[in-house]
Amino acid sequence: MNKEAILDQTVEQLGRINEALAALRSECLPGQPRKFAILAEGPLEEIRRLQAEIEQLTAEMAAAPATT
């Protein structure tokens, strides 16, 4: 799989985890903020990991020589 395909897949994963976090938010807030904070820890860590992966992939793609 090339870097562009991996980047596309990673961006899609980030979108899905954001959707899951939004669903969790609407389920827990405003009534259960503590529960939301605890349950959001996993998705937030995954968001950070995916963002770092996207940053790395884009840096690698920017540094790679252009192909035509």
Secondary structure, DSSP 8 states (H G I E B T S, - for coil): --HHHHHHHHHHHHHHHHHHHHHHHHHHTTT-HHHHHHHHHHHHHHHHHHHHHHHHHHHHHHHS----
